[in-house]
Amino acid sequence: MADKPTKPKQEKPEYATKAELSELTEAVGGLVELLKSGVLTRPAAPVETPLDKEVAKAGPNMNPVNPEWEEKAREIIGDALDHVEVEYLRKGGTIFTIVIKLEKSNAAKDYLAVMKQDRRSREIGNDGIEGVENWCKLVAQNLKRSR
């Protein structure tokens, strides 16, 4: 004979008392007032020490490259160009770096084994786009040489 399924024992639901609801309402109301008054805001940003500033300077080079410069480099060097980088020197001047794709590079195998990239840099000073163009033309001529 089959047993009758047993119903799980239900506990009596617990309800909050009026006093508890009033206390909760007052607490929420107080928080809302604090938010409106501006007392509760986002946490203040941590104070940056001189050491923190120096450590941040040691981060990766993330200088934006003038899009016109990168376009000129792609126009002259073509598909051998991986990307370009720029570094602004503290005392003035600009270092423009061309990174060549490894499969298009004519750099020595020993150099590539150590450096892992074919990087070609030059200080272009205040020449701007003309300095970029001159450097790219020289790099393009060099890439035509055999390994």
N, C-alpha and C positions, 0 to 999 in steps of 0.2 A: 504494500500500500504506500502511496506517495505521501511524503510529509508535506504539510502545508508550509508555503514559504513564510518565513518569519520577517516581520517588518522591523526595520532598524528602530531602536528605541529613540524616540525624539525627546530632546531636552526642552524644557520650557525656555522660550526666548527671553533674553534679558533686555529690559528697557531702561533707558536713562530716566532719571527722576527730573522733575521740573527744576530743581536746584542745580543739578549737573548741567542741564541744557542752558540755564541762565548763565552759569559760570563759563561755559564754552562760548556762548554768544558774546559775553563781555570780553573774553580773551581775543576772539577774532576781531571784534570791533576795535580793541586797543591796537592790534597789529595793523589794521587798515589805517587808523589815525597816524601811527608812526610812519607808515609808508607815504601817506599824503604829506606829512610835515617834512619829509626828507631825512628824518633821523636814521631810518633804515634805508641804506642805499647799497650799491655794489661795494664790495670791499675795496679799500684804497689800494692803488698800485704799490708794489713794494718799492722801497727807496733804493735807488741804484747807487752803489758805492763806486769809487774810482776803480777798484779792482774789477768790478762787474763790467765797467765800460771797457777796460783793457781786454778782458776775456772776450767780450763781444766783438772787438776788432779782430780777434784771431779767427773769426768764423770764415766761411767760404767767401770767395770773391763773387759778389753778385752785382757788379756794376752793369747798368743797362748799356747796350751798344746802340749807337745812333743807327736807326734802320737804313738810312741812306748809305752809311758806310758798309753795312753788311750786304746790301743790295749790290753795291759797286764791287765788293769782293766776289760775290757769286757770279756777277757778270764777267769778270776777268778770269777767275780761276775755274769756274764751272763746277762740274760734279766732283772734282777732287776735294772741294772745300767741305769740311765737316761743320765747323762753326768758327766764329770770330769772338775775340774777347778784347776788352779794353781795361786798362788800369790807369787811374789818374794819380800822378805822383804828388806827394805833399808839397814839394817846392816848385810845382808847376811841371808841365809836360804831360804827355800822354803816351803810354806804351800800347801799341796795337798788335795783337797776336792773332795769327792765322793758324788754325788747327786743320791739318790735312788728313783725310781718311787714310787709314793704314794701307788699304789695298791700292791706293793711288800714290802712296808715298815713294820717294826715291831715296829716303834716308837709309843709312847703313843699318844692316840687321842688328849689329851690336848695340847701336844707339837705341833702336826701337825695343830691343830686349830689355834694356835698362829703363828707358823713359816711358814706354808704353804708349806714347803719342808722338806725332810729328808736329811740333809746335815751332812756329817761326814768328819771332817778335822783333819789333823795331820801335824806337822812340820817334814819334812823328811830330812832336813839338806843336807849334801853332799852325802847321800846314793844313790841318783838317782833312777834308775830302781829297785834296791834292796829294797829301802825304800818304793817305790810304791807297789811292790809285797808283802812285809810284811804287809803293811797297808790293802791292798785289801783282803788278806787271813783272817785277823782279822775281817774285816767287813763282809765277806762271812760267817764266823763262827757265827757271831752275828745275821745275818739274818736268820739263821736256828733255832734260839730260838723263842719260841712262844711270842705272844704279851702279 
